[in-house]
Amino acid sequence: MNSSALFYFLFTLLLSVIFGGIIRYYYNPKRKQKIEEPKHRMLDDEQ
């Protein structure tokens, strides 16, 4: 394995970890109310 292949492997691993962190942050149960709020606001009647 040369240095170029190692670099691409580590870069891909880093991107995977970052993507997993974003997914974990977004789907955290503590954030559910904040995420669901716009959906419920759109469905509420304003009359």
N, C-alpha and C positions, 0 to 999 in steps of 0.2 A: 504494500500500500504506500503510494508516494504521498508527498505533502499536499498536493492538490486534492487528492481524493479524501484525505483526512480533513482538510479544511471544509470541503463540501459536506462531509458527514457531520462535523461539529456544527456547521451553520444550519443544516437541516434539523439537527437535534435541538438547537437553540430556538429555532422558529416553532418547532413542535411544542416545546415547553411554554413559550410565550402564548401560543394559541390555546393550549390547555388552561393556562392561567386566566385568559380572557373568558373562556367558556365557564370556568369555575366561578369567576367573579360575577358574571352575568346571571347565572342560574343559582346563586346563593339564596337560600330561603329568606334571609333577612331583607333582601332587595325585592321580594315578590310584590309587595304592596306598591312600591314605587314604579315597578315595571308595568303592573296591571292597571294603574290609575288612568293613563290616557285612554285605554280601551273602554273603561267604564264611563269616562267622561264623554266620549264620543257617542255612546249608546244612550245616555240620559236625555230625556226630553227637556228642552229649555222653555217650554210654554207654561 
